[in-house]
Amino acid sequence: MILLRPSHPRWVSFDPPDAFAALMDLYERNYINIRRLLPVMPPARVKCVSRASGALDLHLCVTERCRYTTELILTYQFDQDDGSTIAEPNLWIRVYHDARQAEVVAAQPRHCPTFAIDVLAHHRPERIHRSTRWRINRFLYKWLGYCLHQGHRFATGPDHWVQEMLSTTPSKPTPS
């Protein structure tokens, strides 16, 4: 029997935004949206650009690829008058293929310092407060939805992937 509404209002609990269950739900939603945006996961050291009509180019860099995880950077790039390029929001995302989850592990957006996450809080994830994780992953969820709505998709074949010829991995964002 399917209940269309709860039999008793006290039995329904809604997780507060920064609760562990809400965070895990958000990680699952981010995984689903990343896989919609990127149906085939490219190998490590690959850069891709998604172009959609009337939208900014979306840049993806796969920094590490393992059996159960992939780390990638998702960002827009803005050219400056002095010839430099600024990456914004410059999110480092870890995709857990076995758990079907994706989380932001590092971020340093210039225009929203409340989202800033030091690179895994100096390799100690327990130091990052759950509310901060929830806020930045909620941002990723909303941003991925926006990108998908604009028509962004990354090509699904190696013909569209550019092998990165760098000997080192791009640096993770650091607090300013």
Secondary structure, DSSP 8 states (H G I E B T S, - for coil): ---SS-SSGGG-----TTSHHHHHHHHHHHHHHHHHH-SS---SSEEEEE--TTS--EEEEEEEE-SSEEEEEEEEEEE-TTS-EEEEEEEEEEEETTTTEEEEEEE--TT-GGG-B-THHHH-GGGS-HHHHHHHHHHHHHHHHHHHHHT----SSGGG-EE---SS--------
